[in-house]
Amino acid sequence: MKNRHLAPLVVLHLVIGAITAAVIFGVDWWPDQASEQAVRADHLMWFLVIASGVIFTGVTAFLVYATWRFRAPPGDESDGPPSHGNTRLEIVWTVIPVLLLAVIGIWSSVTTGRNEAVASDREIIEVHAWQFAWEFTYRDAGFTTGDLVLPQGRQVELIMRSSDVIHDLWVPEFRLKEDVVPGVTTNLLIDPTRVGTYPLICAELCGAGHGIMRSQAIVKTQADYEAWKRQSAATARAAGAPAPAPTN
Ligand SMILES: [Cu+2]
């Protein structure tokens, strides 16, 4: 590269890089992290966003510089000089994306594997979805609720069924989303880490009431969770509620 190109390109990289970094780091893009899965997903996401920012900065700086520096003079209708390729450049722009995609692919599969590692002492909660509501059954305690209550620091497995169309259980703070499909049982593993109340949303357009198909995911400390479970079971028994219907 000739030296007269170097200085303006460095300045353009610095200016565009600074604007890109300000947008990436200056905006609070993501909700709280309330599960181990959220932390792993966000590490991968940060890598993707930062790598994208670096590529965006380089491409935009060269594009802006080339558009300005090599623009045609007014009235010049002629073609530019022919170009017969640049082997070194083509190797560089092939090798870098290959390495980047390999890192993303391996990192994604490691993240998925760790997110789906099953704990032997996990709590099982059955999920029933229909147009347009969620129902959560704590079968070992014999009751059903409309909110998903989970213990902090203990893995939960959701066993999910739909009685009509495809729904999709999504809690943004857990960074987890899974379809609930009629005729099929789907599962979702969650390791809640943070006490709090988070929106639980249907993320599949499932009919006219899709927009109101919302509930809450409530993470409690283990002591509070056990107390809530005992209390809910006692209330259900006192009300003479029948045991939750068996699911197929
Ligand atoms: Cu739905």
Boltz pocket constraint, residues with backbone or C-beta under 6 A from the ligand:
constraints:
  - pocket:
      binder: B
      contacts: [[A, 130], [A, 132], [A, 166], [A, 167], [A, 168], [A, 202], [A, 203], [A, 204], [A, 205], [A, 206], [A, 210], [A, 213]]
      max_distance: 6.0
